Amino acid sequence: MRNSSYLKLFAVLFSLGAFTISCSSDDDNPVGGGGGNGGDTGEITVSGIIQENTTWTKDNVYILDGKVAVDGGATLTIEPGTVIKGAEGVETQASALIVDRDATLIANGTPSEPIIFTSVLDDITPGNVVSPNLTVNDRGLWGGVIILGNAPASLEGDVTEELIEGIPPNSGFGLYGGNDPSDSSGSIQYVSIRHGGANIGEGNEINGFTTGGVGSGTTINHIEVIANLDDGIEFFGGTHNASNIVLWGMGDDSVDLDQAYSGTITNVAVIQTNVSDHGLEIDGPEGSSNGEFNLSNVTIFSDDSPSNANSGNREYAQFRSNAMGTVSNVLLVGGTDGVDFTLQDDPNVVANYNSGILSFSNIEVVPPAGVTNLNDVFVDSSGLTSFTDDATGPNGFADAITNTSEASTGADTSVFGWTWVNETGAFGTGSDNQAAEVEVTGTITGNETWTSNNIYILNGKVVVDNNATLNIEAGTVIKGAEGVETQASALIIDRGATLNANGSAEAPIIFTSVLDEIQPGELVSPNLGVDDRGLWGGVIVLGNAPASLEGDVVEELIEGIPPNSGFGLYGGTDPNDSSGSIEYISIRHGGANIGEGNEINGFTTGGVGSGTLINNIEVIANLDDGVEFFGGTHDASNIVLWGMGDDSVDLDQAYSGTVTNVAVVLTNVSDHGLEIDGPEGSSNGEFTLNNVTIFSDNSASNANSGNREYAQFRSNAMGAVNNVLLVGGTTGVDFTLADDANVAANYNSGILTFSNIEVVLPAGASTLADVFADSSGQTTFTADANNFATTINSADNASTGADLTAFAWSWISQAAGF
């Protein structure tokens, strides 16, 4: 089965039938301590002590029944995409996962498949990021994740070990501390922990993610904690580092450091809701041994809603009880009047600050409501330091800014694209978080960089001229203005120019309409959908590689550009030409019609050479074609297209590259998944198209309906089509050779070939002959389909087609619920 869960989710969204996934009731890696299984549901209950090496797999949901402890010497490995749920046991029976000293946890999720810890009350299933029923206001429903090690902690009375907070005495596990600063407890990456913090007794809750005495040999990064009743993360001593931490809606503090934790924490985003207490609560050593933390690149958004009986302090930070370390590059945003960043009235904190053992630098503040003087934010409760003057004086370490678009410091929130926090749009709570808009017009003649803290508005055709380079940062949003017909906006990379638009899975670059209210850091439009088309133009990249043009001319004006524009020619003699690098790009709501039959495609290339890198491209809701390649030799991979008003993939003029891993979702208005033409002149070129899945809409036809057909091969098409999955559609949907003598000749001579096609038959079709048609009647194509194509009952049974997991970064995947 090829990515059946992804196929299922795509198909459910587009009404192609409900595909089901059955989970085995057998577990190849049985857990210790009384584990059983949940039968056909794929749920496996785990309890007690794990004493042997064990693997948890993403095809099961694991239920923690009480405290599940990984014993010393054992390793628990958790696959990417696995969901673990804590049962509802209250007080001392609260569920949690504890990795004891000398045990190892290998929990390495990925951006597309994070590991999720949540409550048994959460209806979330593997493959999803967003809970269907719980929110940031659901806290304390289970415990949390606790990792323990042998690294030093500065403990009261100079003892070397102590029972971790949240574990009842006499449990037989839960001690931390030692004398090995390089100790390793494993690797924890891309993990989301939600709805925890069960209170096991007065003042003894469980944090979302706790470490105790964890050493520097442990890898901890990309951690999300949401809606914990107590703290988000708390590090008791230890020497490990941590990076890329995002925390939302804690019932107490978000980041809590204690007992001479002496690692480095980098890139932290905190979103405080009404019930939260502090963004940072920092304590120092309790014993005679010292240790200094390093905390850098932090953003704290503080809630600004009115207070009520449940409200927390919602303060930025508090430094207490001998705190010692360095805090640098911080952005503090919003909140209510009285929100502050405070040194507690503690003689050790005073001494540490005055001696430089506790230090602060490069802090920017979008002040809380009603605050006009930063002296009200930076407070020394002792009155024995110059902390307030040091922060707010002429050369102070803190500056006020108007809104977050002015910020030059803080966390890089673009790395949190994989998180539920990002999907909710929670970044920016309590602030004016609208990015600055920069209008761009005319021709770019020099090298230029567009940055992710701005939104760029294309006013008309914006052209990158010959020899100029446009660099676009990951996470940047570009919006096309509404100009109609020949005034339609578009970005054109002219011949000899370079576009380096390298987004990432966590921070794609988004091209959309000025009518789209989306902001940087968001993936899903808050106001536009797949039915909003033709609102601007698109992206056009041109080069010097050959195209087979009518009359054997060497160059031609690209479709969608008015004549006499002074730009827009493509074609040449350099097959190795480079137009730059284009990765992780989402192009939406385009395809403006500049004249009868002359729309702009979502993503167009003309004569683009093999030196150009093109992969991970998403096109949504274009009025004309999704991607169209006119000649050229470049390759392209990981292309996903949804809701085109015409064709999804269009190849023309002897395009002779390789296109690999394509997913097409045809909606009611779409025409063809593939429309393939060949050379127009005497020079030939053959395309290769591998690993394609086409989902065809099966809704009732109306005045706006398109053909919704799988594919049409026309006008001298020549090339190879391999490994294709065709799914569903209405009566009459087909995969066709057009009535063209050259197409017939190419097929008969083996210049146009097909292999390994699987079909979930459309409505009304009973055999492959109903799908594979030759309009010319001059080939054996329909009969041959019995050799290169087979029918299957559902996409769950597919062994071919696109790898849909490659599209987890896209809006399309989010619309499908994963």
Secondary structure, DSSP 8 states (H G I E B T S, - for coil): --SHHHHHHHHHHTTS--------S--SS--SSS----GGG-EEEEEEEE-S-EEE-TTSEEEEEEEEEE-TT-EEEE-TT-EEEE----GGG--EEEE-TT-EEEEE--SSS-EEEEETT----TT-SS-SS--TT---SS--EEEE-SS----GGG-S-EE-TTS-TTSS--EE--S-TT---EEEEEEEEES---BSSTT-B--SEEEES--TT-EEEEEEEES-SS-SEEEES----EEEEEEE--SS-SEEEETT--SEEEEEEEE--TT--EEEEE---SSS----EEEEEEEEEE--S---TT----EEEEE-TT--EEEEEEEEEE--TT--EEE-S-HHHHHHHHTTSEEEEEEEEE--TT---GGGTEEETTS-S-HHHHHHSTT-SEEE-SSGGG--SS--GGGGTTSHHHHHT-TTTTS----EEEEE-SEE-S-EEE-TTEEEEE-SEEEE-TT-EEEE-TT-EEEE----GGG--EEEE-TT-EEEEE--SSS-EEEEETT----TT--S-SS--TT---SS--EEEE-SS----GGG-S-EE-TTS-TTSS--EE--S-TT---EEEEEEEEES---BSSTT-B--SEEEES--TT-EEEEEEEES-SS-SEEEES----EEEEEEE--SS-SEEEETT--SEEEEEEEEE-TT--EEEEE---SSS----EEEEEEEEEE--S---TT----EEEEE-TT--EEEEEEEEE--STT--EEE-S-HHHHHHHHHTSEEEEEEEEE--TT--SGGGTEEESSS-SSHHHHHHHHEEE-S-GGG-SSS--GGGGTTSHHHHHTT-
